[in-house]
Amino acid sequence: MTATQTVYLSIGSNLGQKRTNLQKAIFQIGEHIGEVIKVSPVYNTPSWGFDAEDFLNACLEVSTSLSPHDILRNLMEIEKKMGRERTEEMEYQSRVIDLDIIYYGTEVIDSTELTVPHRRLAERKFVLKPLADIAPQFYHPIVNKDTRNLLQESRDKSTLTKLPIKLFKNKIDLFSDVQFLAIEGNIGAGKTSLATKISEDFNAKLILERFAENPFLPNFYRDQNRYAFPLEMSFLADRYQQYTDDTNQFDLFKNFMVSDYDIFKSLIFAKVTLQKDEFALYRKIFNFMYKEVKKPKIYVYLYQTTERLLDQIKKRGRDYEQSINAQYLDNINRGYLDFLKTYPKQNQLIINVSELDFVNISEDYGTILEHISDFALEQRD
């Protein structure tokens, strides 16, 4: 078993969406370097050594099995991926992200590539202050002083402002903060598959629509005009009961909730399938129920082309779905998009998954998660 080491890192940004830059870097560090154990508060700090926009700075405690030089290479790769080219000439320039190794356990390293502890640690209040929040009694292995003493003795007189910004150690913590995530989409879009994968990977309570149990569904696909109203009323009653029961019962052993539907879909499908007078009655009943249900903090709509949807429906082989035609799917898709025009922009995320296979290709699944996590971060900016 490979031994682990505690490493302390400094992260900073003064370009673009600075908080989002810091958070993305933390996620990358967690994926490519080791488990992020602690994240300090975020400080607004003046640029150090040059005149530019203020930085946001923080420090991390990370548990890793990598060597110091491997960590350095991975940090530089993360910086490059995020848009920074690290060179000596750019040392005192603005940057999207700045990642530095402060300590690697108590080791002392002095090579052409790397110096640990960081040679300017004692001079930089923007490092010492957040480091003191997570490692106040960690001793500098050369000067034999802990972080608090180094901070007190620092000659850096910069004014730092602690910000009410929360950075998350990992995506589980971020999604936990979201609390309730709804995955929606047309028939065959893959919403159940995605919701299930997210629930398994992030320990979320999974709420699945029990559409296959509806006794009117097979008859509806054979004779839509006759069975549309009882079908939609049956769906609404079932969804309302299940949705309120599931979303009001918090599971202490789960981090958050993820569902493969939102109850508003009842109105979308009903508008497509019902006659005008039937829909008017249906909407009155729906509006009364909708006021009472819990709303998702993020509503994800998976967009698929009609051709792809028909292919997916054919592959999953449900007999009662095989008569679904392209026009019906087009109408449903239009209904969702019309609904989203009225839905709060800050809560809706449309992802085009027509070219993605997030069930079988891990990179595509990662792309979906990246979209959702980026959107969750934007909500906080």
Secondary structure, 3 states (H helix, E strand, C coil): CCCCEEEEEEEEECCCCHHHHHHHHHHHHHHHCEEEEEECCEEEECCCCCCCCCEEEEEEEEEECCCHHHHHHHHHHHHHHCCCCCCHHHCCCCCCCEEEEEEECCCCEECCCCEECCCCHHHCHHHHHHHHHHCCCCECCCCCCEHHHHHHHCCCCCCCEEECCCCCCCHHHHHHHHCEEEEEECCCCCHHHHHHHHHHHHCCEEECCCHHHCCCHHHHHHCHHHHHHHHHHHHHHHHHHHHHHHHHCCCCCCCCEEECCCCCHHHHHHHHHCCHHHHHHHHHHHHHHHCCCCCCCEEEEEECCHHHHHHHHHHHCCHHHCCCCHHHHHHHHHHHHHHHHHCCHHHEEEEECCCCCCCCCHHHHHHHHHHHHHHHHHHHC
